[in-house]
Amino acid sequence: MYLKQIRASNFRAFGDGIASPVLDWELSPGLNILVGENDAGKTAVVDAIRHVLWTTSYEFVRLFETDFHIDGAKRATSLFIEATLADLSPDQEAAVLEWLTHEADGTRSLILHLQARWIPPQDSKRGRVDAVTRAGRGGVGLEIGSAVRELVRATYLRPLRDAEAELQPGRQSRLSQILGAHKSIGGQEKNDFVVATPKEVPKNLVGLMAFAQHHLGEHEVIKGVEKDINDNYLNKFAFAGDALSSRIQIASELALQPILEKFELSLLPSTGIHPDERCARGLGYNNALFMATELVLLRDGEELALLLVEEPEAHLHPQLQERVQRLLEQSATTPEEGKRRVQVVMTTHSPSLAASADIASMTLVHRAQLYSLAHDKTKLKKSDYEFLRRFIDATKANMFFARGVAIVEGPAEALLLPALAEACDRSFSRHGVSVVNVSNVGLYHYARILQRADEAVKVPIPVACLTDRDVVPDVANDFVVKSGEKKRFESDYSEAEVKALVKAKEDRAQGGNTVVCVSDCWTFEYDLALFGCAELMFKAIHLAKLAESKGERLDEEDEVKAMAVAHDEWEALKAAGHSDEKLASVVYQPLQEKDASKAVAAQYAAHLVATGQYGKGEDLFKRLPPYVQRALAHLTGKGAAA
């Protein structure tokens, strides 16, 4: 049995489907990862599941006024949450037979429909929430009974949990619940201690407790304290004819549950410390221990094997995050032989965790809308998923938490583009834009992640892919070698062929809210120099060239001297009377000939842009290449000022 679908209307961020989207999410039987920015609706999805299914920790879950969706100043007065559970085993179906729904395809599912009503305060009466959970789609069936409740509870690990406290002894402790539900606990409630043969060690837990209690009670220290209390104090409180006596014991009753509630689970000390010594361990490893313990119960139990975990990365360093994610994925996909599969629903804000996961297991949550990234839901091909699983890393996985994504093909764009956007009053930071540098490999794989298979649906996250046209201007033929019959230079193409080349690049990755911005002439740096940033690029490349010759970054004194030389050379270059194209090619030549690093030049250019001496605001924006203007406008929603 697994949770196949969760639906909700008017619950928190989810509306009625008119002014705001409803929740309607189909889950996989394995791993389901909810990604997206803060306040997008991820926790609301998890809480919707908790409200309708309840949890194995028997926490008190109830609805409040604030759980009802509000639009402007108007709050909804009714909501519903509906969970559909599928693939029940014959034994599970038999246990909940009267609550089952018979589907059109001949299968049977268990549907729990929670209907709630908010009654505002009136006169002297306080406001309240009335709720009832019934079976069947739309809640047309019987009210849910205890047999169903005990079968379908989910296991929930809250964010920023205190794992160490969860594993401490105590009444109804989580560890006692896990131990009590373990498959090997059967028969342990029998007291097999025989007083007539007190030295014989019992096999059962209750018997062992009786054995320990008996022998501790016979210990001279315990007996001495008992006698002191009884003879010297307690008996003196007794009235004539009465007797007061006490006994020191471990447990007041020899039953299994009180025994289990005395257990605690903790990590052994780290290497080099004796295992019997008490030693506090970090929050991260205690969280890993807590998750491992819950997985044992989910793996071996008979009920719904559903783990809800918010932010499993809490307190974990990136490498441990990856290990935990791999374990959850393994439990949800390929468990050990003879063990059942655990369905996992988790939320995360960790790029490290997202980078190590299969994109097909993710669902992007954006402004209360859910977009599954599973196979057949996006424009990604099978080979795309395989490629991304190998090559996506934490810096690229930032895209799953962004409000806009700039996909670039090199470090120059990754370093300089955010600086240009900031100087043009189109800050990537302010607009939540993430830059993904694919390093000349796989731009088209990444471009299709946020494109839907259903072209009528658009993910409202702008994506701009910046790529070079790679058609060399004829003015650069004195330092760019022509290679055989291969078309490379501007004169090799007709105007129609250039348009077809650009269109082919665009069509390969464009769609939905993703645009492909092809450079207007050649490369990012050349086009910047051509359209109005020639002085900026000339001086940045001059600094990078000098740094390359010295084999290190320039110190402050070197930079001052280099800038003075660059200024004089720039003035001489301007006075030479070159055309704009020739001037741009002269500026770009050191990069083409590898006399300077593109990345280092971009670093210097970003530094120079930040000074404001090379333009800012709309003045700078208008001097950027048109394809860069288009990308910035798409990503930030701010085009050129009228």
N, C-alpha and C positions, 0 to 999 in steps of 0.2 A: 504494500500500500504506500502511496506517495501523494503529496499535494500537487494536483495537476493544474489548478487554477485558483486565483484569488481575485475577487471582484469587490468593489466598494463604491458607494455613492454618498456624497456629502460627508465624507470622513476626512477631517483635517484639510490638507491641501487639495484633496480630490473633491470635485464638485459634482454637478448633476449631468455633465456632458453637454451642457449648452453654453454657459458662461465659462465654465472651467471643466477640464477633462475628468472623467471618471477613472477609477483604477480597474484595469482589466488585464491581468498578467498571466500568461501561460508559462508554467515552470517546467524544467526538465527534471527527470527523476534523480539526477545526480547533483552536480555543483551549479549553483546559481549565485552569481556575484553582482551586487548592485553597486554601480559606480556613478559618480557625479559630484557636483559641487555641494557645498553646505546648503541646507534648507531647500533642497530640490525635491524631497519627498521620500528618501530612502528609509528613514526610520518609520515614517508613516506606514509604509508597506509592511515592515516587520511587525509593527504594533497592530496592524489590521489582522495579521495572522494570529498574534497572541490573543486578541480579544475574542476571536471566533473559536479558536481551538483550545485556549488556555494552555498552561505549561506544567511540566513535570515537577517543578519546584513548589507547586500549589500556592504560588503568590496570589495575592488578591488583585484581580484585574477588573476594573470597572470603568465605565464611560463617564465623562464629565461634560459640562457645557462647552468647554474649549475644544472638545473633540468634534464638534459639529462645525461643518464648513461655514466660513463667513466670507461674504462677497460685499466689499464696501462696508456699509454699516448694517447689513442684513445678514442675520445668522439663520442657517437652516434649522428646522425644528424636527426633522427626521433624517435618519441615515440607515444604510444597511451595509453589512459585510457578509460576503458569501464565499465559502471555501468548498472546492470540489476535490474529493479524494478518490483516486482510481486504483485499479489493479489490486483489489483486496483479495487475500487468500480465501479459500473455502471456509476455513475456521473463522476468519474475521467476518466474512459475510454472514455466517451462521449466528455470530454474536450480536449483529446489528440488523438482522433480517427485516424487521418492521420499519426501519428508517431508510432502507435502500431506495435508490432511484433507478428505474430501468431505462436505459438509454436506447435511442433509435437503432443503434448498430448491434443491439443484443447484449451489450455489456451492462454491468451494474456499477454504480458509483454511490458514494456516500456524500451527500451535500448538506452542509451546515449553513443555515441562513440566519444571521443575527439582524433583527430589526429593532431599532431604538428610536425613542421619541423624547425630545427635550420639552419639558413643561416649565415655562418661565415662572418666576415668583409672582404670586397674586395675593393682594391684601397682606395678610400676616403669614401666608404660607411660603415656605422656601421653595426655590426651584428644584426640580428633580429630573432624573433620567429614568424612564421605564424601558426595559429591554427584555426581549425574549428570543431564544434560539430554537428554530424549528428545522426539520429535515425538508429536503426537496428544493428544487430550483424555485426561487421566489418565496420560499418558506411556506409552501402549501401542505407540508406533511406534519407529522406528529412532533410535539415538543421533544427536544433532545433529552434523553435519559442518561442515567449514570453509567450504563453499559457502554454507551458511545463515548462519554467523557473520558473514561479510563483508557479507552483504546486510542484516542486521537490526540492526546496532549503532546505539545511540542517541547523540546528542550531549548531553553533560552539562556544565552550568555550575554549579559548586558554590557554596554561599553564602559571602559574605565572600571572594570570589575575588581573587587578585592578578592583575588583568587585564594589567598592564604586564609582569609576569614571564612570563605565558602567551604574549606576543607577541614575546619576546626570541629571538635566534638560539640554536641549540644542537641537539644530536643529538636526532632525533625530536621537534623542537619542534612545537607545535600549528600554528604558521603554516606550517611546511614541509608538514605533512599537508594543510592547507587548500589551499595552492598546488598541491601534487601531485595533488589530486583535482579541481581546477578544469577545466571542460570545454575551456578554451582552451590547456591545457598540452600537448596531444597534438603530438608531433613535436619538442618542444623538447629532447629528449634527444640529438638528432643533432648531431654536431660538424661544422659547416659552415665552420670556419676553414681557409683554405688558406695554408700556409706560403709557397708560391711567390708569392702575392700578399698580403703581410701588411697592406697598407693598406686592403684591401677589408673593410668592416665586415660581419660575419655577421648573420644574421637570428634564429638560434636562441640560447637561453640558454646552452647548453653551448659553442656556437661563440663567443659573446661572451666567455665566461670564458677560453677558449683564446686569443682575441684579446688580452684584457687581460693574461693571463699572459705571452704572448709579448713584448708591448711593454714591460711592467714589467721583464721579465728582461733586456731590451736597454738599460734605462735605466742611465746611467753610475754613479749612486749605488748601485743594486742590484748591478751588476757589480763595482764597486769593493769593496763589503763582502764579496761572494762570494770575490773574489781574495784579500783580506786573510785571511779565515778559512782558505781552502784552502792558500795558499802559506806563510803564516807560522805556522800552528798545526796544522791537520788533517793535512797531508802528513807532518809530523814524527812522527806516530804510526804511520805505515805501515812495514811491514817491507820488506826488500829484495825487489824484484820485484813488490811490490803498490803500488796507488795508492788513496788515499782522496780523494774529492772530494764536495762538497755543492752544492746548488742551492736558492736562495730562490724559493719559488713561493706562489701564493695557495691552491691546492688540490692535495692529493696525488694526487687522481684526477679526471679530467674526466668526471664523471657528474652526472646531473641532481639526484639526491637530496642529495648533499653541497653542491651549489650552493644549493638551496632552504633548507638548514639554516643558511645564512649570512645569510639575510634577517631583518630585524626590521620590525615595523610600529609606527609611533608617530604621534601627532597632531602636526600642524604647530603652531608657536607661535600664540598668539592675535593678534588684529588689532593692528597697530602694531609688531610684531616681525618682523624679516627672516625669511623662511621657511627659510633655511639655518642659522639659529642654533639651537643645541640649547636647549630650554626645557622644564622639567618641567611636565606638566599634571596636573590633579587626578584623584583616584581615580574620580570619577563619570564623567567623559567618557572615561577609559580603559576603563571597564566598558561604556559605550555602544559604543565602537569594537570591543571584543571581541565583543559580541553581534552587531554588524553584520557582522563578518567570518564568524562562524559561520553566519549566515543566508544569506550568499552561497553557502557550500558546500551547505547544505541545499536551497537553491532549485535549484541546478544539478546536483546529484549524481543518481546512478541508484539509490542504496540507500534504506533507510528514512529518510524525512524527518521525524524525530522529535527535537524539542528539549526536553530536560528542564532547566529553569532554576529554581533555588531562590533566592527573594528577589531578583528583578531590581531591586528598589528599593535594593539595597545601595549606599551612598555617593551616592545620587542625591537632589537636592532635589525637593520635591513636583511642581513644574512639569515637570522632566525625567522624573520617574517617569511622568507622564501621556503624555509624548511617546514614551517607550520602550514603554509598554503599547499605545499606538495602533499603533506599528510592528509589534509582535508580533501584534496582532489583525488587522492588514491582511495580514501574511504568512500567517496561518492561515485567512483567509476569502476575500479578494479580491486575490490576487497579481497582478503585472503580467502582461499578455498573453504567453503562451508560457512562463511560469514555472510551476513546479509548486507546489502548496500545501504548506505546512509545518505539521505537527501540533505544537502546543505544549502541554506540561504544565508548569505553573509553580505554585510555592507563594508565598504572600505574607503578610506581617503589616502591610501598609500600607493604611490606610483611604483614602489619596489614590489609590492605584492601584486599589483595589476600587471606588471611586466612579466612576472613569472607564471601568470595564469593563461589559460587558453581563452582567446578572445571570444570564441563561440559560447563560452559559459557566462559571458558578461551581459548585463542589461544596463543601458545608460538611462539614468533618471535625470530629466531636465525639466524644471518648472512643472512638476507633478505629471509629466508624461514619461512613459516607459518605452524604450526602444531596444528590443532584443537584438543582440549582435550575433545570434546563432546562425548556423548555416541556413540558407534560403531566405533569411530575413534581410540581409544586406546584399550589396553588389559584389562582395568579395567572392572570389572563386576558391575552390578547395586548395589550390596551390598558394593563394594569397594567405589563407589561414596558416598553412604550414610555414611559409616564409616568415610571417609575423611572429609566430611562436618561437622561431629561432633568433630573430634579429631585434625584436622590440626590447628596449631597455627602460630603466626608470625615467630617464630624461624624455624619452619619446612617449612613455605612458602618461605623462602630464596631460596629454590631450583628452584623456577621459574625465578630467576634472575642470576643463577650461570652458570659457564662454565663447571662445574663438580660437582657431588653430591656423597658424602659418606654417606650411610645410615647405622647407627649403632644401637645396641640394648641396650646401656646403657651409663651412664655418664662417665664411665672410658674411653671408646673409644672416646667419644666426646671431652674429655679434653686432652687426651694423644696423640691421633692420629695426630692432627695438629702440636703438638710440635715435634713429631718424624719426620713428613714430613719436617718441617722447618730445623731440624738438619741434615737431609739427603739431603739437597739442592733440595727438592721437595716441596717448600712452597705452602701451600693451598692458602694463600693470593695472592701470585704472579700469581698462575694459576687460580684464580677465583673459587676455590672449596668451596662449602658449605657443612657443616656437619649437617645431620639430625638425631637427636636422637629420636628413636621411643619407647624407654623404654620398651623393651621386648614385645611390643604390636603392631601388625600390620605391621611388616617389609614388608610383601609381598603385602599389600595394596599400600604402597608407592612405592615399586619397580616397579609396573606396570604402573605408571603415564606416564613415558616417553617411553613406549613401544607401538608401533603402531599396530593396528589391521591388517593392511597390512604389513606382515612380510618382504616384499621387501623394505620397507621404514625404514630407521634408523634415529632417531633424533641424530645429531652429538654432543651430550652432554654425556660424559662418566658418568656412574653411577656404583658405586661399593657398594654392600651390604655385610657388614661384619657380620657374624653370628657364634656362637659357635657350635662346633661339639657335645659337651655334652656327650662325651664318656670318662668315668673316667679311667685314667691309673691305672693299678693294684697296682702300688707302693703307691697309695693314699688310699688303702683300710683300713689303720689303723685309718684314721680320717674321711672317708666318709662311711656312713652307707649303707649297701646293703639292698634294699627295696624289699623283697619278690621275686616274680617271674619276676619282671620287669627287662629287660635288661638295665644295667647301666654301667658295667665295661668292659674294653677292652677285657677281657677273655670271656665275654658273647657272643662275636661276632666272626664270621669267617671273614677272610679277604674280602671275597666276600660280606658279609653282611655290613661291614663298607663302602665299595665302594658304595653299593646300598643306604645306609643311606645318604652319602654325595651327591650322584647324585640326590636323591629325593629332598634334600634341594635346590640344584642348579636348578633343572628343575621347581621347584615351582615358581621361580621368574625370572629366567634368560631369556634374549631375547633382540634382537636389540643391543643397545649399553650398555645394563645393564648386569653386571656380578655379580655372587654371589660367594663371597670368604669365604669358610667354614674353620674354624680353623683347623690346621693340627693335633692337638691332643685333647685339652680339651677346655680351655677358653683363652681369650685374655691375661690375666696376666700370666697364667701358660705357655702358648706358648712363651711369651716374655722371661720368665725365662729359658725355655728349650733351646731356639735357640741362646742365646748369650747375653741376657740382665739380667742375674740372679742377678748380683751385684746391678744394677740399681733398680730392683724391690724389692730386699731384703731390701735395705736401705729406699726406699720410703714407703714400707709396715711397716717397723720398726717405722718410723716417724708417720705414720697414726695410728698405734697401740698405741703409746704413747699419741697422741692427743686424741684418743678415751677414753683412761683411765682418762685423765684430763678433758674431756668434752668440750674442746675448742681447737682452733688452737694454735700451739706452738709459743711462742715469739722467737726472734732471739737468745737469750742466751740459751733457751731450745733446739733449733735446733742444735746449735754448740755442746752442750753436748751429745745430742742424736746421732748425726752423729759420734762422737768419739766412743761411745759404739757400734753403728752399725758396724763401721769399724772393731773393735776387734772381734765382733761376726761373721762377715763375714769371716774373716781370719781363725777363728777356724772351721767354717762350711766347708770351702774349704779344710782344712787340714784333715777333717774326711774321705776323700776318697769316698764320695758318687758317684753313677752313675749320669749322667746328669738328668735322669728322677727323681731319688730320690731327688736330689738337688732342682729341680724345684718344686717338691711336698712340700718340707719343706718350701721353700720360699712362696708358695701359701697358705699354711695351715691356717694362721691367717685370710685370707679373707674368706676361706671356713667356718671357725668356727665363723665368724662374730666378731672376736676380733678387726678388723680394717675395716674401710669403703673403699669400692672400689673407690668411687668418691674422697675421701680425698687422698688415696694412689696415684691415677692418678694425682691429683694436685701436690703432692710432686714429683712424677716421671717427670712430665712436667718441673718443676722447675730445677730438677737435670739434665735433658737432655739439657736444655738451657745453662748450664755451659760448655758443651763440654767435660767434664771429663769422660764421659761414651761412647765416640765415636761420630764421626760426619762424614758427607759426605758419600762416598761409603763404608767406613769401617763400619759405623753404619748400613747402608742399608743392607749390606750382613749378619749382625747379627740379622736381624729381621726375624720373622717367615715367611716362604715362602708365606703364604696366605696374609700377610700384604704387603710383597714386591709386590705381584701381584696387590693388590688394589692400592697401590701408583703409580705403573707403569701405570696402566690403567687410573687413574684419572689425571695424569700429563703428560702422554706421554713420560715419562723418565724411562726406565728400568735400569737394572744394567749396569755399565760401562764395556766395553769389556776389 
